[in-house]
Amino acid sequence: MIIWLASYPKSGNTWIRALLTTLLYSKDSKCNFKNLSLIEQYPKRKHYEDFINNFQDFNQIKKAWIASQDKINVDQKLKILKTHHVNCKIGQYPFTSKSNTLGVIHIVRDPRNVVTSIKNHFSKGDYTEALKFITNENKVITNDWDVSTLISSWKTNYISWKAVNENYLLIKYEDLLLNLEKEFIKIINFLGKFEQINFEKNKIKEAISSSSFENFKKMEKDGSFKESATNKDTGGKKKFFYLGPNNDWKKLLDNNIRQEIEKKFKNEMQYLGYL
């Protein structure tokens, strides 16, 4: 059964994956990016190889959502999967089902800071382009080597996962910055409802200490982080850990972009306490 680690891109999902894999799979409680693959991303090409032949054909992909998850769950063991996919239903095809989903850890970030990270990560020329990205209801992330992922807009992605009313945990990126230990313990306790997880508090502190943003940047510079996006202009890798806690929309966004985001996402931002 799957526990989804669900978020819109650039909202802290990789940070949570690093913390969890450090705590669950590292013998010395030290962050090792090699362990990130133990909480893998969905969808991936390997999940669909038995069901489709065109990994960019969304019509084929949607028909295989449930079958691919049935295959993942064939052993009936608990699995944590990262996803940026919107939790949607297209025609008769739902993204997931109760028989495949055990729970959801939903990570949300202020869209005014998401847009600044999107600009860098997806090589947008300016904030106007980045704004179009996060407000596009039909936004799909595509590449030549993997399965297309429908992320939709920041608003629709958030609403789609918020609608899960059973075994649901909301984690705000901003709360992680304010008190990481408190929020991380929430996540551990949530997972503990489904599988026994017993750790001494010092192990949690060690995992948090080794999973700092500065340490992530150092490990990325050393070449141990393999999930960085490619710079379309140079062909090299862009910094994945770019601004982190220094990503402050108050310093980066002009008023027009800020006002447009607050207008389009007003209800959701008010509910989350961003407005």
C-alpha positions as CSV (number, residue, x, y, z in Angstrom):
1,M,0.0,0.0,0.0
2,I,1.2,3.5,-0.9
3,I,1.7,6.5,1.3
4,W,2.0,9.4,-1.0
5,L,4.6,12.1,-0.3
6,A,2.6,14.6,-2.4
7,S,3.5,18.2,-3.3
8,Y,3.6,20.7,-6.1
9,P,7.2,21.0,-7.5
10,K,9.7,23.0,-5.4
11,S,7.7,22.7,-2.2
12,G,10.1,20.7,0.0
13,N,9.4,17.2,-1.1
14,T,13.1,16.3,-1.5
15,W,13.9,17.7,1.9
16,I,11.3,15.4,3.5
17,R,12.6,12.5,1.5
18,A,16.1,13.1,2.6
19,L,15.0,13.3,6.3
20,L,13.0,10.1,6.1
21,T,15.5,8.1,4.2
22,T,18.2,9.2,6.6
23,L,16.1,8.1,9.6
24,L,14.8,4.9,8.1
25,Y,17.7,3.6,6.1
26,S,20.9,5.2,7.3
27,K,22.8,3.2,9.9
28,D,24.7,6.2,11.2
29,S,21.8,8.7,10.8
30,K,23.8,10.7,8.3
31,C,22.2,12.0,5.1
32,N,23.3,10.1,2.0
33,F,21.6,11.1,-1.3
34,K,22.1,7.6,-2.5
35,N,19.3,6.6,-0.2
36,L,16.8,9.0,-1.9
37,S,15.9,6.3,-4.4
38,L,14.5,4.2,-1.5
39,I,11.6,6.7,-1.6
40,E,11.2,6.8,-5.4
41,Q,9.2,9.1,-7.6
42,Y,5.9,8.2,-9.2
43,P,5.3,8.0,-12.1
44,K,8.5,6.5,-13.5
45,R,9.0,4.7,-16.8
46,K,9.5,1.4,-15.0
47,H,6.0,1.5,-13.5
48,Y,4.4,1.6,-17.0
49,E,6.6,-0.7,-19.1
50,D,4.1,-3.5,-18.9
51,F,1.1,-1.3,-19.9
52,I,2.0,1.3,-22.5
53,N,4.4,1.8,-25.4
54,N,4.4,5.6,-25.6
55,F,5.5,7.3,-22.4
56,Q,4.5,10.7,-23.5
57,D,1.0,9.7,-24.7
58,F,-1.2,10.9,-21.8
59,N,-4.1,9.0,-23.1
60,Q,-2.2,5.7,-22.6
61,I,-0.7,6.9,-19.3
62,K,-4.1,7.7,-17.6
63,K,-5.5,4.3,-18.5
64,A,-2.6,2.7,-16.8
65,W,-2.6,4.7,-13.5
66,I,-4.4,2.1,-11.5
67,A,-2.8,-1.0,-13.1
68,S,0.7,0.4,-12.5
69,Q,-0.1,1.0,-8.8
70,D,-1.7,-2.5,-8.5
71,K,1.6,-3.8,-9.7
72,I,3.5,-1.7,-7.2
73,N,1.3,-3.0,-4.4
74,V,1.2,-6.7,-5.4
75,D,3.3,-7.6,-2.3
76,Q,1.0,-5.6,0.0
77,K,3.9,-4.0,1.7
78,L,3.9,-0.3,2.8
79,K,5.7,2.0,0.4
80,I,6.3,5.7,0.5
81,L,6.3,7.3,-3.0
82,K,7.1,10.9,-3.9
83,T,4.7,12.5,-6.4
84,H,4.0,15.9,-8.0
85,H,1.1,14.5,-9.9
86,V,-2.3,16.1,-9.4
87,N,-4.8,13.7,-7.7
88,C,-7.3,13.9,-10.5
89,K,-9.9,11.9,-12.4
90,I,-10.0,12.1,-16.1
91,G,-13.1,10.6,-17.6
92,Q,-13.4,7.2,-16.0
93,Y,-9.7,7.1,-15.0
94,P,-8.7,8.2,-11.4
95,F,-5.1,8.8,-10.6
96,T,-5.2,6.5,-7.6
97,S,-7.7,4.5,-5.6
98,K,-8.5,3.6,-2.0
99,S,-7.2,0.1,-2.6
100,N,-3.8,1.5,-3.6
101,T,-3.6,4.5,-1.2
102,L,-2.9,4.0,2.5
103,G,-2.3,7.7,3.3
104,V,-1.0,11.1,2.2
105,I,1.7,13.4,3.5
106,H,0.9,16.6,1.7
107,I,3.7,19.2,1.6
108,V,2.6,22.8,0.7
109,R,4.6,26.0,0.2
110,D,3.6,29.6,-0.2
111,P,3.1,30.0,-4.0
112,R,4.9,33.3,-3.9
113,N,8.0,31.4,-3.0
114,V,7.2,28.5,-5.2
115,V,7.2,30.8,-8.3
116,T,10.7,32.0,-7.6
117,S,12.0,28.4,-7.4
118,I,10.1,27.4,-10.5
119,K,11.8,30.2,-12.4
120,N,15.2,28.8,-11.7
121,H,14.5,25.1,-11.8
122,F,12.5,25.1,-15.0
123,S,14.7,27.8,-16.7
124,K,12.0,30.4,-17.1
125,G,13.1,33.7,-18.6
126,D,11.3,35.8,-16.1
127,Y,8.6,35.7,-13.3
128,T,5.9,36.3,-15.9
129,E,6.8,32.9,-17.5
130,A,7.0,31.3,-14.1
131,L,3.6,32.6,-13.2
132,K,2.1,31.1,-16.3
133,F,3.7,27.8,-15.3
134,I,2.1,27.7,-11.8
135,T,-1.3,28.9,-13.1
136,N,-1.6,26.5,-16.0
137,E,-4.4,24.0,-15.3
138,N,-3.1,21.6,-18.0
139,K,0.6,21.8,-17.0
140,V,2.4,18.6,-17.8
141,I,6.1,17.9,-17.0
142,T,7.6,16.0,-19.9
143,N,11.0,14.7,-20.9
144,D,12.3,12.1,-23.4
145,W,13.3,9.4,-20.9
146,D,10.4,9.2,-18.5
147,V,6.7,9.3,-18.1
148,S,4.8,12.6,-18.5
149,T,3.5,14.0,-15.2
150,L,0.3,16.1,-15.0
151,I,0.9,18.6,-12.2
152,S,-1.8,21.2,-13.2
153,S,-1.7,24.5,-11.4
154,W,-0.5,25.2,-7.8
155,K,-4.1,25.7,-6.8
156,T,-5.6,22.6,-8.4
157,N,-2.7,20.4,-7.3
158,Y,-3.2,21.6,-3.7
159,I,-7.0,21.2,-3.7
160,S,-6.8,17.7,-5.3
161,W,-4.7,16.3,-2.5
162,K,-6.4,18.3,0.3
163,A,-9.6,16.5,-0.7
164,V,-8.2,13.2,0.7
165,N,-10.2,12.9,3.9
166,E,-8.7,9.8,5.4
167,N,-5.1,9.3,6.7
168,Y,-4.1,12.8,5.6
169,L,-1.3,14.9,7.0
170,L,-0.6,18.5,5.9
171,I,2.9,19.8,6.3
172,K,3.7,23.4,5.5
173,Y,7.2,24.2,4.2
174,E,7.2,27.4,6.3
175,D,6.6,25.3,9.5
176,L,9.5,23.1,8.6
177,L,11.7,26.3,8.6
178,L,10.3,27.4,12.0
179,N,10.5,24.1,13.9
180,L,11.8,21.2,11.8
181,E,12.0,18.8,14.7
182,K,8.4,19.3,15.6
183,E,7.1,18.8,12.1
184,F,9.4,15.9,11.4
185,I,8.0,14.1,14.6
186,K,4.5,14.7,13.2
187,I,5.5,12.9,10.1
188,I,7.1,10.0,12.0
189,N,4.1,9.7,14.2
190,F,1.8,9.6,11.2
191,L,3.8,6.8,9.6
192,G,3.8,5.0,12.9
193,K,0.1,4.5,12.5
194,F,0.8,2.1,9.7
195,E,4.2,0.6,10.6
196,Q,6.2,0.4,13.8
197,I,8.9,3.1,13.8
198,N,10.8,3.4,17.1
199,F,13.7,5.8,17.3
200,E,15.4,7.6,20.1
201,K,15.1,11.4,20.0
202,N,18.9,11.7,19.4
203,K,18.5,9.8,16.2
204,I,16.0,12.3,15.0
205,K,18.2,15.2,15.9
206,E,21.2,13.6,14.1
207,A,19.1,13.1,10.9
208,I,17.9,16.7,11.1
209,S,21.5,18.0,11.7
210,S,22.8,16.2,8.6
211,S,19.9,17.3,6.5
212,S,20.5,21.0,6.6
213,F,20.2,23.1,3.5
214,E,23.9,24.1,3.7
215,N,24.9,20.4,3.9
216,F,22.6,19.6,0.9
217,K,24.4,22.4,-1.1
218,K,27.8,21.0,-0.2
219,M,26.8,17.4,-1.2
220,E,25.3,18.7,-4.4
221,K,28.6,20.5,-5.2
222,D,30.5,17.3,-4.5
223,G,28.4,15.6,-7.1
224,S,26.4,13.2,-4.8
225,F,23.0,14.6,-5.7
226,K,21.8,13.1,-9.0
227,E,18.3,14.8,-9.4
228,S,19.4,18.3,-10.6
229,A,17.7,19.6,-13.7
230,T,19.8,20.2,-16.9
231,N,20.5,23.8,-17.9
232,K,19.1,24.0,-21.4
233,D,21.6,26.7,-22.4
234,T,24.8,25.1,-21.2
235,G,23.9,21.4,-21.0
236,G,25.3,21.3,-17.5
237,K,23.4,20.7,-14.2
238,K,21.6,23.6,-12.5
239,K,21.7,24.0,-8.8
240,F,18.8,22.2,-7.3
241,F,19.4,23.6,-3.8
242,Y,19.3,27.2,-5.0
243,L,18.0,29.6,-2.4
244,G,16.3,27.5,0.2
245,P,15.5,29.5,3.4
246,N,16.8,32.7,1.6
247,N,14.0,32.4,-1.0
248,D,12.0,35.4,0.1
249,W,9.3,36.6,-2.2
250,K,9.3,40.0,-0.5
251,K,12.7,40.6,-1.9
252,L,12.3,38.9,-5.3
253,L,8.8,39.5,-6.6
254,D,7.5,42.7,-8.1
255,N,4.1,43.9,-7.0
256,N,2.3,42.9,-10.2
257,I,3.4,39.3,-10.0
258,R,2.7,39.1,-6.2
259,Q,-0.8,40.6,-6.7
260,E,-1.6,38.3,-9.5
261,I,-0.7,35.2,-7.4
262,E,-2.7,36.5,-4.4
263,K,-5.7,37.2,-6.7
264,K,-5.7,33.8,-8.4
265,F,-5.0,31.7,-5.3
266,K,-6.7,34.0,-2.7
267,N,-9.0,31.4,-1.1
268,E,-6.3,28.7,-0.8
269,M,-3.7,31.1,0.5
270,Q,-6.1,32.5,3.1
271,Y,-7.0,29.0,4.3
272,L,-3.3,28.2,4.7
273,G,-2.6,31.4,6.5
274,Y,-0.5,32.9,3.8
275,L,-2.8,35.9,3.5
